[in-house]
Amino acid sequence: MKLIKTCDIPATKNYIFCYHPHGIVPFGMFSALNSNCCGFDELYPGIKLNPKSHSVNLSFPLLREIGLYFGAQYVTKKSIINTLSKPGNSVGINIGGGAEMVYAVPNTAKLIIKNRFGFIKIALETGSDLVPIYGFGENCTYDQSLIDQNSKSFRLKRLLYKKTNFFWPSIAGRGILPNTKGLFPINTPIRIVIGKPISVEKIPNPSADQIKDLHAKYCNELEALYNKYKDEFWYDPNTSPPKLELLENPLR
């Protein structure tokens, strides 16, 4: 696990640190943003980062204790705005959320972001700069195949998602014994690249066009970040980095 700093980020502003992708379990986000395991505090001194987590992650006993230990809070609009209303505060969120587990497949780079405008609106309302982050290797900690979205299996998973707000993946990881499968994550290097902040002017009541314009700018900057570093930090030297795909949530 390694955090890559691409530029200085002044601690005088508010920021929304936007992590991609989710993976099956967002190990990179937990290490880089929810804790100081990767040296975030030393690389970005003075930034008060408040990680936000899906309510499901704070519902299961073990995940709840881990999340609360690292200071995670519910990722709700109210909690995010409350944090960003204080000078010098920043939040860390995973834009694709749990739904993005459907695309957590090795050798792919598919993100659920196409119709996700909530974080953009909050950035405008609070005047918080957006910081794109990409975790190379995040999708490779478990084996999973892309699911045919016309299959009965996918329809069942989509129904369960609508009922529980959680995607139930079919995955395989490492077992306890060598060369066996289990639920332990596969040993995979994750390189977390933190990009340059996108300046956001505060607009208390942004219009739909203003939200769409900033969303398009963010997506362009995210693609540029991925394309700039994919050859250097792609996890598997035997495969070429895939094209980054910005998609809608197929579970809705």
C-alpha positions as CSV (number, residue, x, y, z in Angstrom):
1,M,0.0,0.0,0.0
2,K,1.5,3.3,-1.1
3,L,0.2,6.9,-1.2
4,I,1.5,9.0,-4.1
5,K,1.4,12.7,-3.8
6,T,1.3,14.7,-7.0
7,C,1.2,18.2,-5.7
8,D,1.0,20.3,-2.5
9,I,-2.5,20.9,-1.1
10,P,-2.8,23.9,1.2
11,A,-4.5,23.4,4.5
12,T,-6.3,26.7,4.3
13,K,-9.3,25.4,2.3
14,N,-12.1,22.8,2.6
15,Y,-11.8,19.7,0.4
16,I,-13.8,16.7,-0.7
17,F,-11.3,13.9,-1.3
18,C,-13.0,11.6,-3.8
19,Y,-11.7,8.0,-3.9
20,H,-12.1,5.6,-6.8
21,P,-12.8,2.7,-7.2
22,H,-14.6,1.1,-4.4
23,G,-13.4,-2.5,-4.9
24,I,-14.9,-5.3,-2.9
25,V,-13.5,-3.8,0.3
26,P,-12.0,-0.3,-0.1
27,F,-8.6,-1.2,1.4
28,G,-6.9,1.7,-0.2
29,M,-9.4,4.2,1.2
30,F,-9.2,2.7,4.7
31,S,-5.4,2.9,4.6
32,A,-5.0,6.3,2.9
33,L,-7.9,8.4,4.2
34,N,-9.4,6.6,7.2
35,S,-6.1,6.2,8.9
36,N,-2.5,7.5,8.7
37,C,-1.1,4.1,7.6
38,C,0.2,5.6,4.4
39,G,1.5,8.8,5.9
40,F,-1.3,11.2,4.8
41,D,-0.7,13.5,7.7
42,E,3.0,13.9,6.8
43,L,2.3,14.4,3.1
44,Y,-0.5,16.9,3.7
45,P,0.2,18.6,7.0
46,G,-2.6,20.6,8.6
47,I,-5.5,19.0,6.6
48,K,-8.2,17.8,9.0
49,L,-9.7,14.9,7.1
50,N,-13.0,13.3,8.2
51,P,-13.7,9.9,6.5
52,K,-17.3,9.1,5.6
53,S,-18.6,5.5,5.3
54,H,-21.7,3.7,4.0
55,S,-24.2,3.0,6.7
56,V,-24.0,-0.7,6.0
57,N,-20.2,-0.6,6.9
58,L,-21.2,0.8,10.3
59,S,-23.9,-1.7,10.9
60,F,-21.9,-5.0,10.9
61,P,-20.2,-5.4,14.3
62,L,-16.6,-5.9,13.2
63,L,-16.7,-3.4,10.4
64,R,-18.4,-0.9,12.7
65,E,-15.7,-1.1,15.3
66,I,-13.0,-0.7,12.7
67,G,-14.7,2.2,11.0
68,L,-15.4,4.0,14.3
69,Y,-11.8,3.4,15.5
70,F,-10.6,5.3,12.4
71,G,-13.2,8.1,12.9
72,A,-15.6,7.1,10.1
73,Q,-19.0,8.8,10.0
74,Y,-22.2,8.1,8.1
75,V,-21.9,9.4,4.5
76,T,-25.0,11.5,4.5
77,K,-25.5,15.0,3.0
78,K,-26.1,16.4,6.5
79,S,-22.9,15.0,8.0
80,I,-20.8,16.1,5.0
81,I,-22.2,19.7,5.0
82,N,-21.8,19.9,8.8
83,T,-18.2,18.9,8.5
84,L,-17.4,21.2,5.6
85,S,-19.1,24.2,7.3
86,K,-16.1,24.4,9.6
87,P,-13.0,26.2,8.2
88,G,-10.1,23.9,7.4
89,N,-12.2,20.7,7.5
90,S,-12.2,18.1,4.7
91,V,-14.1,14.9,4.0
92,G,-13.1,11.6,2.3
93,I,-15.8,9.7,0.4
94,N,-16.0,6.9,-2.1
95,I,-18.0,8.2,-5.0
96,G,-19.0,4.8,-6.5
97,G,-20.2,3.5,-3.1
98,G,-21.1,-0.1,-2.5
99,A,-22.9,-0.5,-5.8
100,E,-19.5,-0.3,-7.5
101,M,-18.7,-3.8,-6.2
102,V,-20.5,-5.0,-9.2
103,Y,-17.6,-3.8,-11.3
104,A,-14.8,-4.8,-8.9
105,V,-13.2,-7.2,-11.3
106,P,-9.4,-7.6,-11.9
107,N,-8.0,-6.0,-15.1
108,T,-11.0,-3.6,-15.3
109,A,-11.4,0.1,-14.6
110,K,-15.2,0.7,-14.5
111,L,-16.5,3.5,-12.2
112,I,-20.1,4.4,-11.2
113,I,-20.1,8.1,-11.5
114,K,-22.1,9.1,-14.7
115,N,-25.2,10.2,-12.9
116,R,-23.7,10.9,-9.5
117,F,-24.2,14.6,-8.9
118,G,-24.7,14.8,-5.1
119,F,-21.1,15.3,-4.2
120,I,-20.8,18.0,-6.9
121,K,-23.8,19.9,-5.5
122,I,-22.3,19.8,-2.0
123,A,-19.0,21.0,-3.3
124,L,-20.7,24.0,-4.9
125,E,-22.9,24.7,-1.9
126,T,-20.0,24.7,0.5
127,G,-17.3,26.0,-1.8
128,S,-15.1,22.9,-1.2
129,D,-12.5,22.0,-3.7
130,L,-12.7,18.5,-5.3
131,V,-9.6,16.2,-5.1
132,P,-9.7,13.1,-7.4
133,I,-8.0,10.0,-6.2
134,Y,-7.5,6.7,-8.0
135,G,-6.3,3.5,-6.2
136,F,-4.5,1.3,-8.8
137,G,-4.9,-2.3,-7.8
138,E,-8.1,-1.8,-5.7
139,N,-10.1,-4.0,-8.0
140,C,-7.7,-6.9,-7.7
141,T,-7.9,-7.9,-4.1
142,Y,-10.6,-10.5,-4.9
143,D,-11.4,-12.6,-7.9
144,Q,-14.8,-11.8,-9.4
145,S,-16.2,-12.1,-13.0
146,L,-18.3,-9.5,-14.7
147,I,-22.0,-10.5,-14.4
148,D,-24.3,-10.7,-17.4
149,Q,-26.8,-7.9,-16.6
150,N,-29.5,-9.9,-18.4
151,S,-29.0,-13.0,-16.3
152,K,-31.3,-14.3,-13.5
153,S,-28.3,-14.1,-11.1
154,F,-27.9,-10.4,-11.8
155,R,-31.6,-9.7,-11.5
156,L,-31.6,-11.4,-8.1
157,K,-28.6,-9.4,-6.9
158,R,-30.3,-6.2,-8.1
159,L,-33.4,-7.1,-6.2
160,L,-31.4,-7.8,-3.0
161,Y,-29.5,-4.5,-3.5
162,K,-32.8,-2.6,-3.7
163,K,-34.0,-4.3,-0.5
164,T,-30.8,-4.0,1.5
165,N,-28.9,-1.2,-0.2
166,F,-25.9,-3.6,-0.4
167,F,-24.5,-5.5,-3.3
168,W,-23.8,-9.2,-2.5
169,P,-20.8,-10.2,-4.7
170,S,-19.7,-13.7,-5.7
171,I,-16.0,-13.5,-4.9
172,A,-12.9,-15.7,-4.2
173,G,-9.9,-14.6,-2.3
174,R,-7.0,-16.4,-0.5
175,G,-7.5,-19.3,1.8
176,I,-5.6,-20.1,5.1
177,L,-3.5,-22.7,3.4
178,P,-1.2,-22.1,0.3
179,N,-2.9,-22.4,-3.1
180,T,-6.4,-22.5,-1.6
181,K,-9.3,-20.1,-2.0
182,G,-11.1,-18.3,0.8
183,L,-12.1,-14.9,2.0
184,F,-8.8,-13.3,2.7
185,P,-7.8,-10.7,0.2
186,I,-5.3,-11.5,-2.5
187,N,-1.9,-10.0,-2.0
188,T,-2.0,-7.0,-4.4
189,P,0.0,-3.8,-4.4
190,I,-2.3,-0.8,-4.2
191,R,-1.0,2.6,-5.4
192,I,-3.2,5.5,-4.3
193,V,-2.6,8.5,-6.5
194,I,-4.0,11.8,-5.1
195,G,-4.5,14.4,-7.8
196,K,-4.6,18.1,-8.0
197,P,-7.5,19.9,-6.3
198,I,-10.2,21.3,-8.6
199,S,-11.1,24.8,-7.5
200,V,-14.8,25.3,-6.7
201,E,-16.5,28.7,-6.2
202,K,-19.1,28.7,-3.5
203,I,-22.7,28.9,-4.9
204,P,-25.3,28.4,-2.2
205,N,-28.1,27.5,-4.7
206,P,-26.3,26.0,-7.8
207,S,-28.4,25.5,-11.0
208,A,-28.6,22.2,-12.8
209,D,-26.3,23.5,-15.5
210,Q,-23.7,24.6,-13.0
211,I,-23.8,21.2,-11.4
212,K,-23.5,19.4,-14.7
213,D,-20.6,21.6,-15.8
214,L,-18.6,20.9,-12.7
215,H,-19.4,17.2,-12.9
216,A,-18.0,17.2,-16.5
217,K,-14.9,19.0,-15.4
218,Y,-14.4,16.6,-12.5
219,C,-14.8,13.6,-14.8
220,N,-12.3,15.0,-17.2
221,E,-9.7,15.6,-14.5
222,L,-10.3,12.1,-13.1
223,E,-9.7,10.6,-16.6
224,A,-6.6,12.7,-17.0
225,L,-5.2,11.5,-13.6
226,Y,-5.9,7.9,-14.5
227,N,-4.3,8.2,-18.0
228,K,-1.2,10.0,-16.7
229,Y,-0.4,7.3,-14.1
230,K,-1.9,4.1,-15.4
231,D,1.3,2.9,-17.1
232,E,3.4,3.6,-14.0
233,F,1.2,2.2,-11.4
234,W,-0.9,-0.5,-13.1
235,Y,-0.7,-3.5,-10.8
236,D,0.0,-6.3,-13.4
237,P,3.1,-5.9,-15.6
238,N,1.8,-8.7,-17.9
239,T,-1.4,-6.8,-18.8
240,S,-2.0,-3.4,-20.4
241,P,-4.0,-0.9,-18.4
242,P,-7.6,-0.9,-19.6
243,K,-9.5,2.2,-20.6
244,L,-11.3,4.0,-17.8
245,E,-15.0,3.7,-18.2
246,L,-17.4,6.1,-16.4
247,L,-20.8,4.3,-16.1
248,E,-24.2,4.6,-14.5
249,N,-25.4,2.4,-11.6
250,P,-26.7,-0.8,-13.2
251,L,-28.4,-1.8,-9.9
252,R,-31.1,1.0,-10.0
